[in-house]
């Protein structure tokens, strides 16, 4: 069988995205060592000085010399940017000034102590977050890091050195490094440097030598650093080869931290891809559990895990299903050291009993610190005192009823009453109260019913069997009922979530402008989260508070600056985050494919739980997609209008240059002729030439008038001045004007005996009818008449204009009323605006203008105007 060596599509997509991100961000170079004092900062400064000699723009963002003279000497000649002063608890501290670096925008910036924790009040909690922001602005960074600060190595280092590691950095951050330079030094040489005072001051050096800098500790740390660097090189070399897929199961207990660290080390050793699965079971989680779960999931993301969510009845089933879908090769899970029943029923035991295609890696509890005891888990309650009191009251009530019924019905019937009570009440109380309701009725039944002397004693064997059977049945039924109720609760929550998303999607689909989409999004977010919401949109590269805000939260300039930061860096910031955490609101970027559309601001009193954050991000994604759709539509419309404007400009220019040329040429020719000496004495010739000038000027005036009329109509300045008029008068005025414009025109008029007065703007309707008649005269052969007929009907009047010209081509019938449209076979004067203006005027009167070909020859135009009752 031929082995398929093709890359997984998801892996290929991630690789492409990673390469694209690298192209637009700065490069990260890490000087990596086993411990402080090996020469990482010294090596970084040497490398920087070398680049400086080559003409590279290098600046020092933050360097800690720890009083070492050789390090201070290397700083000479390098530009050192000022640090930012931050006051905390009335003490002034200095931190790296990110804004100063971004304003300076060097090619390379030096940042010491990659894992450093910033002073409260800084923009970010950790210095590596500062570095990421700098990289995102296309600035290269040189930095230093010790192996014990890596999250995946913390537990191993603490166990072997007995030293608590307080500052850590996620492995996924180091994975971003383009280059890792190992700075190595033997333990003996390092201890010698320590004794010489080249690492710490003498007082601190003696203490460090007796504890953390012991030879066995340094040997272990050196081996760890060498192994990690070697594996990093192997990952880079073997990136195209087959990679293992490792799945780790996490939950809401603190053990997940250690389990994730173990899985990350395993993934690194085997060049594997790491997944973390969380199964949302029916178990009710306390507030503390939810908080721990969020920490575990956040920690998994920091380690570079891909988080997978499931909602199966059993975690083992979820792991088996996901493993098949993702082709998992190894599953890491905790192994229970508790009693045989818990071990048998644990997820690890279930997976071990089921055949699978992955290797199961069990991590014992003894390896994982802080495990909650079985007794604590069993006794853990999610109910309050009020619920317990209600349950005990109901049990007491059932027992009192039994006292009165027992002489009549017998204790067998009373036992059935208790069974009914347990089965029914289990639907309304949590699991911890159900245990109380399972046992108390049974013991109450024993006390009051099984013995006639009302003693806590079972007298007969059949009573013992009945007690056991009822207890077993009540527990089973109660558990099943409670599970169904919990599942129903999950389904109801899921249905509410889907309904909310569906309604939001439907409303966004109907919205047709950006502001309305923002308002709908803010309205739904506020309704779901019951808090103040603001949606801020981008405008020319910045968040625009004034013109694109929607919602009931009004950020001040400080909050607007936070939203701008979120927009530019594409990551959440604000309250309950690691960035700008002193803000009033929490801000999330609205990311659509290709760019950030805007920012969602939420005012929170407490941190969002996992489901709430996922719902907010999902809703934000829908809003972002709707906004992007509308922005693209607006961009398309703008581009279309620009193209149409350019097209109309070309049409107008070509049309006017052609149509104005004819009457102007006629006028110029006539004027030139009038200047001739022989014409001076011929009165008839002079009159004829003057008539030609007059006719050409009137045609010229008509063309320019049509242009002005169309401009006024489209700009909204063309107002109707309505009044009652005789429709036949309109025909007489038009014919009279036509004879002045076209000398040899012939018109045949048909008028009714009693025309009905019509409500219209006489001047505009004159222009509309004149344009139609003039068009008919223009296309008719010379000497042929144009027929004009007025028809008065009950509810409308009709002006019929017919000619004996060539007619209208079929392909032109639908386009003839478009602006600047001229038929290809048309060779007479005209701008293509007359019929368009006529149609607009008629429609403004509530009428219609249509065109069709006559049966034999010519075209027929019909103007219909509704008759308004006086």
N, C-alpha and C positions, 0 to 999 in steps of 0.2 A: 504494500500500500504506500502510495506516495504521500509524504507529509506536506500538509498545506502550510507554507511559510509566509502566506500573505498577512499583512497587518490587519488587526481587528479594526472595523470602520470607526468605532468610538475612539480607539487609541490613535488612529490616523487623524481624526478630527482634532483631538486634543493636541496632538503634535503640531498640526498646522496652526492652531490658535496660539500655541506657545511660541512658535517661530514668528508669527505676526506681531505678538506682543513684544518680543525681543527687538524687532526691527524699530519699534517706535519708542522704546524705553532705553535708559542708560544701562551700562554694563556694570556688574557687581563682581569685585575681586575681594576674596576673603583670605586674610593671613591667619592660618589656623594652627593652634598649638595645644599642648597637653595641659598647660597651666601658666599662670602669670610668671614673667621673668625669663621666658625662653627667647625673647627677642622679636616678638611679632610687630610691635610698634616701631622698633628700630629698623626692621626689614621693610616695613611699609614706607617709612620716611626715606630710606635709601632709594626705593623704587620711585618715589615721588620726585626726588632730586634728579634722578636720571631722566625722567620725563621732562622736568623743567629745563634741563640742558638741551633737550631736543626741541624746545619751543612750545611744549604743551602747556596750556593754561591750568595750573594746579594751585588750589588753595587749601588751607587747613580749616575744616569746619569745627572739629573738636578733637583735641589731643590731650591725653592725661600723661604727663611725664613721670609722675610719682617721685619727683626729686632726682631722677637719674641724669647726670651731667651729659653723658654721651647722647642721650635722647634730646636734651635741650639744645645741644650743639647742632644737631641735624635740622632743627627748626629754623636756624638762621638762613635767611635768603628766601624763605617761603612766606607767601602772604597769609596772614592769620586773620580770619574774620572775627569780628567781635561776638562775644557770647551774649545770650539773653539773660537778664537778671529777673529772677522770680522769688517773691517773698512768700514763705510758708512758715506759719507759726512764729511770726515776728523775726524770722531768720532769713537772710538773703542768700539765695543759691544761684549758681550759674549753670545754664543748660545751652545746648546747641541752638543757634538761631536759624530756623529753617527759612524764614522769610528773607533773611539777609543772604542766604545761599541762593535762593531762587531769583532774587533781584540781581545778584552778581553773575549768576549763570556761567560758572567756569566749565571747562571740559572735564576736570577731575576734582573731586572733593575728598579729603581725608577725614574719616569718622572713626574714632577709637571706641572700644568697648561696645561692640554690637549688641550685647545682651543687657545693656544698662536699663534700669527702670527710672523713668523721668520723675521729677518732683511734681506732686499734685498741683494742678493749675496749668501744666504744660498742654500743648495741643494734643499730644499723644501720650498714652500710658508708657509705652516702650520705645526705646531708641530705634529698634528695627523698623517700627512703623514710620518714624521720621525718614529713615533711609529709603523705604518704599516710595514715599511721596517724592523724595528727591529723584529717584530713578524714573518715576513717572513723568518727570519734566525733562527727560533725556539728558540727565547729568550722570556721568560715570562716578562710581563710589568705590574707594578702597576702605576696608574696615578690618577689625581684628576680632577673634573669637577663640575661647577656650572650649575644649571638648566637653567639660563637665556641665556646660550651660545648655547643651542640646537636650530637648525634652525626652527623647528616646533613651538617653544615657543617664538621666538623673537618678533613677532608681538603682541602677547598677553601681553608679559612683557612690551614692549614699550608703549602699550596703557594704561596699568594699573599703571605703575610707572612713565611715562613721561620721561624715561631715554633712550637715544639712545644706543643700543647694537652694538658694533663694531666688536667684535671677536666672531665668531660662528663656530659650528662644525656640519656636517651633521648627521641626526638621524641614517643613515645607519651605521655610524662608531660606534656609541654607541650600535647598535644592534649586533655588532660583539663581544661585551663583554661577556666573560664567566661567570663573576660575577659582580654584582653591589652592593656595600655596601653603604647604606644610612647613612650619618652622620647628625643627627638631633639635633637641639637646638631651644629652644623657643625664640620668638622675644625679650622678656624682658631680658632673659639671654644674648642674643647676643648684645643688646644695652648696657648692663652693661659692657660686655667685651670691647666694643668699647670705652666707656667712660674711662675705666681703661687703655687704650692705648695698649690692647692686640691684636688689629686688625690692626690699622694704627697708625702712629705717631700722637701726640695730635692735631697739626694744621689740618692735613687731616681728623682726626677722627671727629672733630666738623663739618666740611663741609659735610662729609658723613652722619652724624646723622641727619642733617637738610634736606637732599634730599633723596638719595637712601635708606638709612637705617631707614626711617620712619617706624613706627610700622605697619601701614596698608600695606606698600610695603612688609615688611618682612613676614607678615601674608599671603599675596597673594603668594609670592615666596615659602613659606614653604608648602602651600597647593598644589601648582603646583608640587613641588618636590616629595611630598608624593604620589600624584595621579600618577605621571609618574612611580615611582618605583613600586607602586602596580600594574599598568598595565603591567609593564615589567615582574613581577612575574606571572601574569595571563597568559601572552603570553607563558611563559615557561611551565606552567602547562597545558594549553589548546592547545598546539601545534598540538596535534593529532585530535582535534575536528574540526568541520566545521568552515571555515573562510570565512568572507565576502570578496567580490571582488569589490573594489571601483575604478571607472574610473574617471579621471579628464581631462577635455579638456583644452589644452594650445595652445597659439598662439605666435605672435611676439610682444605682448605689455607687458609693465612692470607689469600689473596686475597678470600675471601668477605666479609671485613669491608668492604673498599673497594667491592666489588660491591654490597653491601647499602646502603651510604651513597649510592652513585650512584642505585640504584633508588628509595631513599626520597626523594631530591631530585626525581627525575623524577615520582614519584607525587604529591608535594606541588605541583609546578608544574602538573600536569595534573588536580589534584583526583581522583586515582586511588586505588583500593583495592589494597593491596600483599599479594601472596602469595609465599611462599618454598617451593620444592620441594627435597626431598632424596631422591635415589634410592639405596636400599640395594642396591648392586650386589654381585656375587660377590667383589669384591676384598677381600682380608684387610687390615684396617687395623691399624697399629701402635698401641701405647699412646699415643704422641704424637699420632697422627692422630685417635684417638678423643677425646682431650682437646680438640684444636682443633675437632673437629666439634661437641662439646657447647658450646664457647664461641661458635661461629658460630650455632648454633640459639638459644642464650640471647640473643645480640645481636639476632637477627632478631625475637625476641619483644619485646625492649625497644623496637625500632623500630616495633612495632605490626603486624608481619607475621602473617598466618595461616599456620601451618606445615602443609605437605602432605607426606605420606610416600608413597613408592612403592617397589616391589620388582621393577622391570622388568629385563630382560636389558640393555637399553640406555637410557641417560638420555634420548636424543632421543625414543625411543618413549614414555617416561614423560611427558615434557613435552607431546607431541602429545596423549596420552590425557587428561591433566589439563586441558589448555587447552580441549579440547572439552567436558569436564564442567563447567568453571567459566566458560566463555565469556570466556576471556582475550583481551584486545585487544592486549597488548604483552608480549613476552618479552625479558628482559635476561639476557645470557649473556656470558661472557668469550670473547675471540677469541684464538686461539693464534698466536704469532709464530714458532713453531718450524719444523722442516723440512717439506717438502711432504707426507711420508707422515703425520706427526702431524696436520698441518692437514687433510688429506683425511679422516682418520678421526676428527676431533674432533666433539664434539656440535654446535658451531656450524655446521660444514660440512654435517653430516647434515641439520640443520634448514633450512639454506639451500637444499638440493637438493629438499626435500619441500614441495609446495604446502600452504599452511595459511591460516587465517583471521586470524592475528595478525601484528602488525608485529614483526620481529626486530631487536633493538637490541644490537649487538656492542660490547663494551668491550674495547679492546686491552690486552694484557699490559703494555705500556709505561705505561699509565695506572694499572695496579695494581702495587703494590710487593710485593716478597718472594716472587715466584713461584719455585717449585721447578724446577730445570733438568730437561730431558728425561733426561739421563744419570743424574741422581740418582733420578729416578722409575724408570728401567729397572733400576738397580742396587740399588734399595731392597729389602731382604730381610726376610722374616718368619721365617726359619729360623735355628736355632742351630747351633753348631759340631758338636754330636753328630749332627745330621741330615746335615750335609755329609760328615762322616767315614763315616757309614753308607752314604751314596750312593756315595762313591768306593770304599769297600770292595767293594760289590756290583759296580761296574764292573770293578774289578781282578779279582774272582773270575770274572766272565764272560770276561774276556780270557784268564786262565789256562786256563780250560776250553777256550777256542778253540785254544790252543796245542797241546793234546793231540788235539783233534778234527780240526784242519785237515788233517793227512796222510791221514786216513781219509775225511772227508766233503767236503773241498774248500772253497775260500774262499767259493764261492757259498752253500753251506749255512751257513757261519759268519756271513755277512752277514744271512741270515734269522734266525739266533739273536740277533744284536744287535737286529734289528727287533722281534722278539718281546719281548726284554728291555725295550726302551724303551717299547713299548706297554703292557706289563703293569705296570712299575714306576711309571708315571705316575699310577696310581690311589692311590698311597700317600704321595706327597711333594708339597709346595707348588710353586707356579709357579717360584720362583727356582731350586729344585733341579732342576726338570724341564728347564730350559735346560742345566744341567750334564749331565744324563743324555741329552739329545738329542745334544749335540756330542761328548762324550767317547767314547761307544761308536763313533761314526763314525770319529773320528780314530784310535781304538785299532784299529778294523778295517783302516784304511789301513796302519797301522804294522805290524800283525802278519799281515795276510792278503792284501792286494792285491799285495804284491811278495814274490817268493820269497826275496830277499836280506834281508828284514826291514828295509827302508828306508822312510822317510816319503816315499813317491813313488808316484803312480798311473801305471802303465805303459800301459794300453790305454784306447781311447776308450770301449769299453763299460763299463769299470770306472768311468770318470768319470761316465757317465750313470747307472750303478747307484748310485754314491755320492750323486749329487744326488737321485735318486728316493727312495732310502731315507731320506736326510736330510729331504726334504720330507714323506714319509709319516710318519716318526717324530714330526716336529714337529706335524703336523696331528692325528695320533692322540693324542699326549700332551696337546695342548691341549684336545681334545674330552673326553678322559677326565678331565682335571683339572677342566674346567668342570662336567661331570656330577657329579663328586665334591663340588665346592663347592656346587652346587645341591642335592645330596642333603643336605649338611650344613645348609643353610638350611632345607630342608623338615623335617629332623629337629628342629631348634631350634624351628621354628614349631609342629610337632606337639606337642612337649613343652610349649610354652607353652599351646596350646589345650587339651591334656589336663589340665594343671594348673588352668586356669580352669574347665574342665568339672567336674572333680572337686570343686573348691571350691564351684562353684555348686550341685552336687548335694547336698553336705554341708550347705550353708547352707539349701537348700530343705527339708531334713529337720529342721533345728533348730527348736525351738518355744519357746525363751526367750532373752532377751537375753544372759545370761551364757554360754550354750552357743554362741551365734553368735560372741561375742568370743573364746572359747576356740578354736573351729575356725579363725577368722581368724588368730589368733596362731600356732597350730600350723602352718598352711600357709605363712604368711609366713616363719616360722623355718626350715621345711624347704626352701623355695626359696632363701632368701638366706643360709642357714647362719650366722646371727648372732642376737644377743639382740633380742627384739621385745617391745613392750608396746602394748596397745590400751587407751586410757583413754576412758571415756564421760562424757557431760555429765550433770550432776545439778543442777537448779535454777540454771542459768546459769553454772556453773563445772565444770571437770574434777574428777571425784570419784576420787581415787586409792584410797581405802580400800575402797569398796563396788563399784566397777565396773572393776577392773583385770584384764586377762588377758595372760598371756605370762610370759617368764622374765627380763625386765628390770625392775629395781626402782628407779625414779627417786627421787633425793633431793628435798628441798623446792625446791632451785634448778631442777632439771630439771622438776619439776611446774609451777613458775612459767612456764617456757618453753612447756610444753604448753598452759597456760592462755592464754598470749599467742597461740599458734597458733589455738586455738579461737575466740578473740574477733576475730582479724584475718583469719582464713580464708586464710592464706598460709603456706607452709613456713618453718621457722626451725630454727636449731641448727647443728650442725657441717656444714661444706661449703656453707653458705648465706651470704647477705649480712646476715642478721639473727641476733643472739645466737650468733655463730659459735664462741664459746669453750665452748659446751655440750658435754657428753659425747655426747649423742644427736642424731639428726636427726629432726624431727617434721613430719608431714604431716597436714593436716586431712582428715577423712573427710566429704566433702560429698555429701549427698543432696538431691534436689530440695526446695528451700525452706529448708534450714537445715544447719548443721554438726552431725553426729551425735556425733563424738568425734575423737580424735587417735591416729595411729599413730606410735610412737617406734621408731627403728631405731638400733642401735649399729654404726657403720661405721668400718672402718679406712681406707677410701679412698672417693672420690666414686663414686656409682653412675653407670654409663655410660647412654647414651640408652635402650637396650633394657631395662635393669634398672629404670630410673626409670619408664618407660612401663608395665612389668609391675606394679611396685609400686602405681602409681596406679590401674591397672585392677583389681587385686585389692582395693585399698582401696575403690574405687567399688562393687564387688560386695558387700563386707562392709557398707558404709554403706547400700546399698539393702536388704540383708537386715535390718539393724538397724532401719531406718525402717519396714519392713514389720511387724516384730514389735512395735515401739513403737506403731504405729498399731493393730495388733490388740489390744494390751493396753489402749490408750486406748478402743477400741471395746468391749472386754469390760467395762472399768470403767464406761463410760457405760451399757452394757446392764444391768449389775448395779445401777447406781444407779437406772435407770428401773424395773427389776423390784422393787427394794427399795421405791421410792416407790409402785409399783402394789400390792405386797403390803401395804404400810402402809395404803393406802386401802381395800383389800379387808378387812383385819383390822378396821380401824376401823368400816367400814360393817357388817361381819358381826356383830362383837361388840355394836355399838350396837343392832342389830336383835335378835340372838338372846338377848342378856342381858336385853333389855327384857321379853320374854314371861314367863320365870320370875320375874323381879323384880316384874313387875306382879301376877302371881298371888300371890306371897308378900305383897305390900303389901295386895292386896285381901282376902286371908284374914285378915291381922292386923287390918285395919280392921274386918272383920266380927266378929272375936272380941271387939273392944272394945265392940260394940253391947250394950245392956242385955238385949234380948230373947234374944240367943244365950247369955247367961250361964246360963240355966236349962235349955237344951236340950243334953243330953249328946250326942245323935246329931249335931246340927249342929256342935258343937265338934270331935268326932272327925273328921268329914268335912273341916272346914276345916284341921285339923292335918295330916291325910293329904295334903291339897292342898299345904300348905306343905312337907311332907317330900318329896313327889314333885318339886316345883319346885326345891327346894334340891339334890336329887340330880341333876336335869338340869343345874343350874347348875354343880355340882361336876364333872359329866362334861365339860361344855364347857371349863372351866378346866383340867381334867386333860389333855384332848387337846392343848391349847395347850402345857402344860408338857412333855408327852411328846414332842411334835414338836420343841420347843426342845432337849431333852436329846438326842434322836436325831441331829439335825443337827449339834450341837456335839461329838458323839462321846462323850458321857458315859453313853449308854444301853448298858450292858454285859449280855451274855447270861449267865444262870446256868443252865447246861444240866444236865439229869438225866433219868433214865428215869421216865416217867409214863404212866398209863392214859389214852388219848385220850378215853374215854367220860366220865371224871371231869370233863374240861374242859367238856363240854356241860352236865352237871348244874349245875356252878358258874355258868355263864353264864346258864342259865334261871332259877336261883334269884335271881341278881342282877337279871335283867331284870324279874321279878315285883315286886321291891322298888322298881324305878325307874318302871315303867309298870304302873299298877294293873290294867287290864283286858286285858293282853296274853295271847294264846293261842299256845302252841307245841306242835307235834306232833313227837315225837322218834322216830327209827328208829336202833337200835343193833345192831351185830353180836353174835353169841353170845360170841365169844372175841376181844376187841380185842387188838391187838398193842401191847406197850409201845413208846413212842416217845420219842426223845431230843430234849428241847425245854426251853425256859424256860417253865414253866407259867404264871407270872404274866403275862408278855408275851403269850403265846398266848391267855390268857384275855381280855386287853384287845383283841387283834386279832379274835377270834371275836365278842366282845360288840359291838364297833363294827359288824360286819357284820349281826348279828342285830338290833341296835337300829335300824340304818338300814332294815332290812326291815319292822320293826314300824311305824316312823314313816310309811312311804309306803303301808302297807296300809290298806284301808278298815277302819273300826272293826268289831270282831266277827269279822274273817277271821283264820284261823290263819297262822302262819309255820312252815314245815316245816324241821326240822334233821335231817340224816342223816349218819351216820359210815360210811364205806366203807373197809375194810382190804384193800389189795391186797398183792401180793408184795413190791414195792419202795417203796410209798408208802401214806399214808393220805389220805383226802379228807373234808373237811367240806363238805357241800352245804347251802346255805341258799336256800330258795325262798319266794316270797310271792305273793299274789294281787292285788297292786297294779296301777297303770297301766303298769308296765314302764319301760324306759329308752329315751328317744328315741335314734334311730340316731346323731345328731350328738354325743350325749353319751357314747357307749360308750367312745371313746378318751380322753375327758377326765375321766371320773368319778373316777379315782384321783389327779387333780392336787390339790395343796394349795389350799384355800379355794374349790374349784370347786363351785358349786351350780347345779342345773338351773333353767332359767327358769320351768318350770311347777311348781317345788317350793314348797310353802307351809308346811312344817313346820319345827320348831326344828332347828338344826344349824349348825355353823361351817364345814362343808366340809373338816374335817380328819380325821374318823373313818376313812374308807376309805383315805385317804392313809397314815395311821399304820398301819393294818392291813397294807397292802401292804408297807410298809417292814419291819415286824416279820417277816412271812412270808418275804420275800426274804432277810432276815438269817439265817433258818433254812435257806436254800437251797431254799425252796419258791416257789410261785406263787399269785397271787390273780387270778382272772378273773371277768368278768361277762358275762352274755348274757341275752337275753329268752327266756322260755318260749314254747312253741308256741302255747298258747291265751291265757293271761293271766299277767301278773306277770313278775318277774325271777328269775334264777338266779345265785347266787354260788358259786364253788368255790375252797376253800383246799386246796392239795396240799402235803404235807410229806414229804420222803424219809425212809424208815425206815433207821436206822443199825443195822448188825449189832452185837449186844452182845459 
